[in-house]
Amino acid sequence: MKQYEAVILTIERLGGVATLGELNHEVFKIKECEWKTKTPFASIRRIVQQRKEIYKIKPGLYGLEQFRKENELKGIIQEDEKNKNSEEIKNFNHSYYQGLLVNMGNLKNLKTFIPNQDKNKKFIDKKLSEISSLNEIPMFTYKELVKRSSTIDVIWFNERKMPHSFFEVEHSTDIQNSLLKFYDLQDFYTRMIIVADKRRKKEFENKIGYTAFNELKARVKFLDYEELVKQYEQTIERLSFNTLL
C-alpha cells in the first residue's frame, strides 16, 4: 500500500475527518504500508496538503472530500473568508481548540476539566465531556475561588488535584474578561495562558499593559492557534516515536 493510500484509509477509519495529530498516531497501525523515511511525519503533512482527496478544514484538521457533505451535516465546516465570522464557525472553533487543549493535557497524564456549560459542545465528533477526565472540579481551595475558576475554558490539574494550567480560549470575546479571572486567581502557582488567533496578540498586549494587571504581566502568556496545533502534533509525534522504537 502506498503512503498516501494509508493516510486516506486512516482518515476514513476515523470517520472521514481527523486531526493531523491523530493521523500521526494512527497511520502506522496499517501494516501493509512501509514508511522507509527518517521524516514520516513530514511525509504525512505533505500528503494532507497535496492530495486532492483531502481538504483542510482548519489548522491541524483535515477531511476526505467524499465525506465533505457528511462532515458539514455534523457541523464540521471548512473555514473560509466568507464564513469565518459566522456564529457556527465561532462556536466550532472555540470547542475545537478547547478539545486540543484537553487532549494535550490527557497525553501529559494530567487531569483535565472543562466548565459545565461546555460539556455538551463538540470536539469534532465527540462531546467535550467525553474526552475530559474530570466530571467535577476538585475543591482545591476556598469555595468562592473554586467557583470562579470553574468557568475557565480548560484547566489541567496535577496528581495532587491542584491546578497546573489555566487556559482561556478567546476566539471572539473580550480578552479583558479572561484577565479579570486570572487576576482573581493570581495567588496560585499556576500557568495562565490566553489562546487566540495570532491577529489578537496586539490586543492582548494592550490589555495586559493596563495598570490594573501589573501583577499579571509576567504571569500570563499568549498562545496562538497555530502554535497550539504545532505543540499538539509534536506531543503526538513523540508518543508515536516511542511506539515505533
Beta strands, then each sheet from edge to edge (+ up, - down):
strand 1: 17-19
strand 2: 54-58
strand 3: 61-64
strand 4: 111-113
strand 5: 122-123
strand 6: 126-127
strand 7: 154-157
strand 8: 163-169
strand 9: 191-196
strand 10: 220-224
sheet 1: 1+ 3- 2+
sheet 2: 4+ 7- 8+ 9+ 10+
sheet 3: 5+ 6-
end
